[in-house]
């Protein structure tokens, strides 16, 4: 199992969070999804970390592209 948190700046209402959770839960291998309106974060738990590119592609496809990851130096 692996967990990843995405920041999706386009989340603006509860409908957005419901859509994200519904669409991601339909992917094979996704164990849990929690989208949060206040923080604009989506926490996804998958059976195998190789599924994260598919999760990210789905977020883009449904209109909630994740923000680029920031690397702190």
GIWOCOR-V563206 format. One line per field, one symbol per residue. psi: psi as a letter, one per 30 degrees, with the letter a starting at -180 (. if undefined). Layout:
psi = ???
This chain:
psi = kkkkkkkjfgkflfeeeeeeeeeeffkkfkelkjkkeefhkjkkklekfffeeeeeeeeeeggikkkkkkkk.
